[in-house]
Amino acid sequence: MSNIDLIIEERAADIGDFMVGSLLPFRQKRMVGPFAFIDHMGPAEMDENQNLDVSPHPHIGLSTLTFLFEGCIVHKDSLGNEIEFEPDAVNWMTAGKGIVHSERTPQNLRGKKKTLHGLQIWVALPKALEKMQPQFTHVKKEEIPHWQDGDLHYRLIAGEAFNKKSPVPVHSKLYFIEIKSTAKTQVNIGKDL
């Protein structure tokens, strides 16, 4: 028996020089909890002449979580942060009253074949925090709670679940968890949250 009421298929969206699969917003489902936008990047095999070059652009009133499965991106923002991040780390940017950022292929990967696969999730801030000071947090792969239970491998990317808490500084009750299995199995994620 399934509690799934709606399955949302990805729709192609052009973000400049790169196509993403957009899941939210969707006509029948504008948001899921605080999650307002979900963009799936790749998996994309990029040749020597292809790069991710999302030019500087503003955000207000929300946070973005960027998580990579493969590849590497350089984040640069108006707070002075510039960080190259890789798979299984988290970039959490809270725009609040306003921030400008860009995301680009690192210089050392330009002119080379590369792979990019990840997610960018836009999380609405609670009304009282929409005009807070902007903030940026990078959480290294090693700092993300991860554990194994039989054939299941868990990574708690953000929020609280299974009596664990991610160091990503979220502003509402949520969780974002990656669950992988080495064998066919069934998981009831609602029972332990």
C-alpha positions as CSV (number, residue, x, y, z in Angstrom):
1,M,0.0,0.0,0.0
2,S,1.4,3.4,-0.9
3,N,0.6,6.9,0.5
4,I,1.8,8.5,-2.7
5,D,-0.9,10.8,-4.2
6,L,1.1,12.6,-6.9
7,I,4.2,11.8,-8.9
8,I,5.8,14.9,-10.5
9,E,7.9,14.3,-13.6
10,E,10.9,16.6,-14.3
11,R,10.4,19.3,-16.9
12,A,13.4,20.7,-18.8
13,A,14.4,24.2,-17.9
14,D,17.2,26.3,-19.4
15,I,19.3,28.2,-16.8
16,G,21.5,29.9,-19.3
17,D,24.0,27.5,-20.8
18,F,22.8,24.4,-19.0
19,M,19.6,22.4,-18.8
20,V,18.1,21.3,-15.6
21,G,15.1,19.1,-14.7
22,S,12.7,21.2,-12.7
23,L,10.4,19.4,-10.3
24,L,8.9,22.3,-8.3
25,P,6.9,24.4,-8.7
26,F,4.3,22.3,-10.5
27,R,0.7,23.3,-11.5
28,Q,-0.9,20.9,-9.0
29,K,1.8,21.4,-6.3
30,R,3.3,24.8,-5.8
31,M,5.4,23.8,-2.8
32,V,6.1,20.7,-0.6
33,G,6.4,22.0,2.9
34,P,8.9,24.8,2.8
35,F,10.4,23.5,-0.5
36,A,9.6,26.0,-3.3
37,F,11.9,25.0,-6.2
38,I,13.7,21.8,-6.9
39,D,16.1,21.7,-9.8
40,H,17.9,18.5,-10.8
41,M,21.2,19.1,-12.6
42,G,22.3,16.3,-14.9
43,P,23.6,13.8,-14.8
44,A,25.4,15.5,-17.6
45,E,28.6,14.5,-19.5
46,M,30.1,17.8,-20.6
47,D,32.8,18.1,-23.3
48,E,35.9,20.3,-23.3
49,N,33.8,23.3,-24.6
50,Q,30.8,23.0,-22.2
51,N,30.8,24.6,-18.8
52,L,28.3,25.6,-16.1
53,D,28.3,29.4,-16.1
54,V,25.3,30.7,-14.1
55,S,26.0,34.5,-14.1
56,P,25.6,36.6,-10.9
57,H,21.9,36.9,-10.0
58,P,19.9,38.0,-6.9
59,H,17.9,36.0,-4.4
60,I,15.6,37.3,-1.6
61,G,13.4,35.8,1.1
62,L,14.6,32.2,0.8
63,S,17.5,29.7,1.3
64,T,19.1,27.5,-1.3
65,L,20.6,24.1,-0.7
66,T,23.1,22.9,-3.3
67,F,24.2,19.2,-3.2
68,L,26.3,17.4,-5.7
69,F,26.4,13.7,-6.5
70,E,29.1,14.2,-9.1
71,G,31.2,17.0,-10.4
72,C,32.4,20.3,-8.9
73,I,31.1,23.9,-8.8
74,V,32.5,27.2,-7.7
75,H,30.1,29.3,-5.6
76,K,30.8,33.0,-5.4
77,D,28.6,35.6,-3.6
78,S,28.2,39.2,-2.6
79,L,29.2,38.4,1.0
80,G,32.7,37.7,-0.2
81,N,32.5,33.9,-0.2
82,E,34.2,31.9,-2.9
83,I,34.2,28.2,-2.5
84,E,34.8,25.2,-4.7
85,F,32.6,22.3,-3.6
86,E,32.4,18.7,-4.5
87,P,30.1,15.7,-4.1
88,D,28.4,15.1,-0.7
89,A,29.2,18.5,0.7
90,V,26.4,21.1,1.2
91,N,26.2,24.8,0.3
92,W,23.4,26.5,2.2
93,M,22.8,30.1,1.2
94,T,20.2,32.1,3.1
95,A,19.3,35.2,1.0
96,G,17.1,36.9,3.6
97,K,16.9,40.6,2.5
98,G,19.2,40.0,-0.5
99,I,22.3,38.3,-1.8
100,V,23.8,37.9,-5.3
101,H,25.7,34.8,-6.3
102,S,27.1,32.9,-9.3
103,E,27.9,29.2,-9.9
104,R,30.5,28.2,-12.4
105,T,32.7,25.3,-13.5
106,P,36.1,25.6,-11.7
107,Q,39.0,27.0,-13.8
108,N,40.9,23.7,-13.5
109,L,38.1,21.8,-15.2
110,R,37.6,24.2,-18.1
111,G,38.9,22.7,-21.4
112,K,38.4,19.2,-20.0
113,K,35.6,16.6,-20.2
114,K,33.6,16.6,-16.9
115,T,30.5,15.3,-15.3
116,L,27.9,17.3,-13.3
117,H,25.0,15.8,-11.3
118,G,23.3,17.4,-8.4
119,L,20.3,19.2,-6.8
120,Q,19.5,22.8,-6.0
121,I,16.6,23.2,-3.7
122,W,15.0,26.5,-2.8
123,V,13.5,26.6,0.7
124,A,11.1,29.4,1.7
125,L,12.0,31.2,4.8
126,P,9.4,31.6,7.6
127,K,7.7,35.0,7.2
128,A,9.5,36.5,10.2
129,L,12.9,35.7,8.7
130,E,12.4,36.8,5.1
131,K,14.3,40.1,5.7
132,M,17.1,38.6,7.8
133,Q,20.8,39.3,7.1
134,P,22.1,37.1,4.3
135,Q,24.3,34.2,5.3
136,F,26.3,31.4,3.6
137,T,27.4,28.1,5.1
138,H,29.5,25.4,3.6
139,V,29.3,22.0,5.3
140,K,32.0,19.5,4.4
141,K,31.2,15.9,3.4
142,E,32.8,14.6,6.6
143,E,30.5,16.8,8.8
144,I,27.2,15.4,7.3
145,P,25.7,12.6,9.5
146,H,25.9,9.3,7.7
147,W,25.3,5.7,8.9
148,Q,24.5,2.2,7.8
149,D,21.7,-0.1,8.8
150,G,22.0,-3.5,7.1
151,D,21.9,-2.9,3.3
152,L,20.8,0.7,3.8
153,H,23.2,3.7,3.7
154,Y,21.9,7.0,5.0
155,R,23.2,10.6,4.6
156,L,21.2,13.3,6.5
157,I,21.9,16.3,4.3
158,A,19.8,18.8,6.2
159,G,17.3,18.9,9.0
160,E,16.5,16.3,11.7
161,A,15.6,12.6,11.2
162,F,16.2,9.3,12.8
163,N,17.3,11.0,16.1
164,K,20.2,12.7,14.2
165,K,20.7,16.4,13.2
166,S,22.6,17.8,10.2
167,P,24.8,20.8,10.9
168,V,23.2,22.7,7.9
169,P,21.5,25.7,9.6
170,V,17.9,25.3,8.4
171,H,15.2,27.8,9.5
172,S,12.2,25.5,9.5
173,K,11.3,22.0,10.4
174,L,12.4,19.8,7.4
175,Y,14.7,17.0,6.5
176,F,16.6,16.1,3.3
177,I,18.0,12.6,3.4
178,E,19.8,10.4,0.9
179,I,19.1,6.7,1.3
180,K,21.0,4.1,-0.8
181,S,20.6,0.4,-0.8
182,T,23.0,-2.4,-1.9
183,A,20.1,-4.8,-2.2
184,K,16.4,-4.6,-3.1
185,T,14.6,-3.6,0.1
186,Q,11.6,-1.7,1.4
187,V,12.0,1.4,3.6
188,N,9.4,3.0,5.8
189,I,10.9,6.5,6.4
190,G,7.8,7.8,8.3
191,K,8.0,5.4,11.2
192,D,11.3,6.7,12.7
193,L,11.1,10.4,12.1
